[in-house]
């Protein structure tokens, strides 16, 4: 299980295949990660993903358990 303290602000977020999804802005509450709106993938909006999607953290890179298309269809705009 991933320790939340391993996820740092401004860490890169990639999908299960290593494709760039976004950049961590910060934690939103205890179980949500807000992605930075300044990232080109964000389209100028913050997006929220659940912490439960995090598969692992490797060298300040957050690796999700989902493919990019699934992430983008299920994330919440903020």
Secondary structure, DSSP 4 states (H G I P E B T S, - for coil): ---GGG--TT-EEE-TTS-EEEEEEEEETTTEEEEPTTSGGGTTS-EEEEGGGEEEEETTEEEESS-HHHHHHH-EE-
